[in-house]
Amino acid sequence: MNGELQNVLDRTFVNGYSNYMARPREYDEDTVLNEAMLLFWRQGYEATSVSHLVNATGMAKGSLYQAFGDKQRLFLAALERYLAQGRHALRACMEGAKTGYEGVRVWLTENAKPSTSGGIRRGCLAVNTAAELAPHNADVRKVLRAHERKMEQLYEATIVRGMKDGSIDDAIDPAACARSLTTTIYGLQIRSKLGMTREQGRETVAQVLAALTPA
């Protein structure tokens, strides 16, 4: 092979390789994470295999690993997506309410409604994950604890707002009340998976709101 031909082949290989490496990803990350999130939410982490994820996302196994790493890292990315959506929904709910009390009431009422999918009571992915993985998975605990702190900061800010606008009793401890709201909502989500009725959910919400109402 003469030197000129070798140079041409070398340039072709380098240019072709560069073009290949520069190609955009052949998948939409938001779509893949959303499909993975929904699958993990329906089935749980342990019951979801890589084959299930391949079928749900439409990506080949090798492509999934290349894009997201292993199954746990894909799960954590999907969980983070779910949690961010939850915080966004809470913030929108609280900011859209006319009073602090109204914000708490609407959020509690929504969380008291059973969450179902295909007739299965799926509950909350965060709560499901806390029960399934948090006891023995430090990475999951870290993610859930960070989310919990952010949620409680939003609760506390809304409670303080309610104390200022007169819709919430100003004698309560905002931080303690925020933690109590977290516990109540977790409990509602667990009970919804066990068959809690709407009436039972409304009863719980009414008890919590009664404690917030000014004397």
Secondary structure, 3 states (H helix, E strand, C coil): CCHHHHHHHHHHHHHHHHHHHHCCCCCCHHHHHHHHHHHHHHHCCCCCCHHHHHHHHCCCHHHHHHHHCCHHHHHHHHHHHHHHHHHHHHHHHHHHCCCHHHHHHHHHHHHCCCCEECCEECCCHHHHHHHHCHHHCHHHHHHHHHHHHHHHHHHHHHHHHHHHHCCCCCCCCHHHHHHHHHHHHHHHHHHHHCCCCHHHHHHHHHHHHHHHCCC
